[in-house]
């Protein structure tokens, strides 16, 4: 699986998800929602990301440890 990440696309995807970065956002503190949103972002970059084992997801861009 290719692990090169388009940085500009990553920034664009995160900017779309205010609950990841905007502390004034009502859902900012909702950890379950943040996990779901990171799963959605991961799917943009890696085909089959949502079906990937959690330990392998950590290796694919370290998405899970960013919240």
Secondary structure, DSSP 8 states (H G I E B T S, - for coil): ------HHHHHHHHHH-GGGT-TTSTTTT-HHHHHHHHHHHHHHHSTTGGGS-HHHHHHTTTGGGG-
